[in-house]
Amino acid sequence: MTLDPATAVLLSVGVGGASTALALVPATAIAWLLASRQFRGKAILSALVMAPLVLQPVVTGLLLLRCFGRTTPLGGALAAIGLPVTFST
């Protein structure tokens, strides 16, 4: 493992760019839906969208560990196909 700061910055920029690109289309569709339509469950969807912005990162991290941990069905399935989630012991 290298401790070069430039490598860390490039990794951060790459991960940030990739996550933004992957989220752009579904996020835009959900934003359009929430802004332009009235439907049953709109308040729940709005709360789900706002939750990561309101909750502290620690709570979000705990939720992710509860969803993707090695002892959960989803985390176990990911580990079985060779995609273990980091820090999910």
N, C-alpha and C positions, 0 to 999 in steps of 0.2 A: 504494500500500500504506500502510495506516495503522499507526502504532506505538503505538496506544492499548492500555494493559495490560488494560483491561476487555474489549476485543475478543479478545485472546489467551486470557483466562480463559474467556470464553463459548465460544470455539471448542474449547478443551480439554474443557470440561464437555460440550459437544454431541457431540464425537467419542467421549469416554468413555462417555457414555450410550448412544449408538447402537451402539457395539461391544459393550457389555454386553447390550443388548437382542437383538442378532443372535446372540450366543453363548449366551444363556441356555438355549434349548431343546436344541440339540445337546450342550452341555456337561452338562446335567442327564441327558440320555439316556445319554451315555457314562459318567458317574459311576455311574448306576444299573446299567448293564451290568457295569462293572468290580467293583462291590460285591456284586452278587447272582448272578452267573453264573460258571461255569467253562467256558472254551472254548479252542480251539487259537488261539494268537496273542495271548493275554491279556497276556503279558509284553511283547510288542512294542507293543501298544496302550497299555499303562501307561507304557512308556518314552517313547512319542511324546507322551503327555499331560504327563509330568513334564519333558521336555526344555526347554521354554521357561522353566520355573521354575529349572532347574539351570544351564543355559548362561548365560554372560554376554550381556548385550544386544548387544554388538558382534558376537558369533558369530551370534546370531539375525539381526541386520541383514545380515550378510554372506550368510547363507543366503537371506534374502528377495531380496537383490540378484541372487544366482545364479539364483533362480527367476523373478523378474519383470523382470530387466534387459532393455534394448532389444534386445540381441543374442540373447536366448533365444526359443524358439518362443512361450511364453506371453506374455512381455513384448512381443514384436513384434506378436502378435495383438491385445493390448490397445491398443497404440499405433495400430494400423491402424483400429480402430473408434473412435478418439478418446478413449481412456482411458489416456494415458501415465502410468506410475508415476513419481512425483517422485523425484529424486536417483538415477535409474537410467541414468546416462550410461555 
